[in-house]
Amino acid sequence: MAKLHLITYGCQMNEYDSERVAGLLKTLHHYDLTDREDDADVILLNTCSIREKAEEKVFSKLGQLKPLKRKNPELIIGVMGCMAQLRQAAIMERAPMVDLVFGSPAMSRVGELVERVRRERRPVLETGEAPLVKITAKPQAGDRLKAFVTVMEGCDKFCTFCVVPYTRGRERSHTPESILAEIRGLAEQGYREATLLGQNVNAYGKDLDPPTDLAALIEQVNDIPGIERIRFVTSNPVNLTSRLIRAMAEVPKVCEYLHLPVQSGSDRVLARMNRGYTRNRYLELIAELKETVSGVALSADLIVGFPGESEADFEATVETVEAVRYDSLFAFRYSPRPRTPAAEFPDQVPDEIKARRLTQLLEVANRVSAETSRTLEGQTLEVLVDGVSKKNPRELSGRTRCNRVVNFDGEGRTLYGELVQVRITQAMPHSLRGELVTRRTDHVG
Ligand code: SAM
């Protein structure tokens, strides 16, 4: 049996794509997954281009793989995903031993591409556009509780810092029928939580005929027996409607958690980023969310050191973090990206200033997050048990609907995949501690 080793970089959509590629190669071409590079016939790197650091990791990995290829010239090395789409010339130049480069539009033909490399014994490049295909093949996975499901791909927003429109193309939605069929299949396999994925997931359905939206989709997912929790990520403030906010409050299985990237708290920077909203508009959306969705937890992405960001602009970002009171925050130093307008802006911010602002922002974010965590002490929350605690294998671990990790004594029971009530006793820096109150099944009968 031929063996496949898959290395995934980047976002959840890449994880989803990797699973599908492994599933296709398994079902159609009988490749088994191996976690050993030196045991593989095919090594695929599923790559990310969002920041320069992510690309450098891939180039360095390709360097490490060189001796393996020298030892075994039959080994096929492939680069797939965003970097394949954006950086094919750089890949072939810096890592000429790569046999196969293909972007996400060619993913459904991975088996045929690998066979072509084998037959023709020369590098194969496939980075053209192609219609969106729903691939549902999936290998047996370790986590059989929580699944990602891509509902749409691409981005039409053209933020001046971002490569996504160039790597993933325009916004295209899968049909509700294909998504619901996939989630029904997952529920039958025992999955209990579905996270709907899209680069701008809340723009879902606008491009379909007839058009639909994310609120309609989650209502239908809510009716699938077996699925207990629904999440969706990443939402764009521009597409956040009152209808979706209401659906978050009213559709029972939708979790009270929203990741809503803000990127900056300064109107001047937001305009130069081409984000399409002001700080006030963003804060209005946050106010509506907090008012409508009781106990909602919020997280966001932020960029520091965008070209031209002054101290006053940065202070406006810090104030926004204080005002929103995020549960968690993902902050990045601005990284100039090929083909994006901001990379050409003349007023680039020096690295030391970016580093200082990042440290400062993370300090504020950690303090705010610790304060919000403490408000949870004493509350009893629903937890989906997904394993054991990382620090103490005798304790169980799970996540609240608001996506917080909770560790607690399971009193000798496994409870894997069950929804239990846990009283929060202590907020720790990155998790909560609690005590088991009851299992949901304890109420039945
Ligand atoms: N589509 C989402 C949106 O526009 O709100 C964001 C998805 S992106 C994959 C994840 C995050 O990476 C972005 O929200 C942004 O904070 C960050 N990011 C994107 N381009 C970046 C760049 N050039 N430098 C630093 N961070 C960047």
Residues whose N, C-alpha, C, O or C-beta is under 5 A from the ligand:
A	BS01	SAM	I50 R51 F161 C162 Q199 N200 T234 S235 N236 P261 D301 L302 I303 F332 R333 Y334 S335 R337
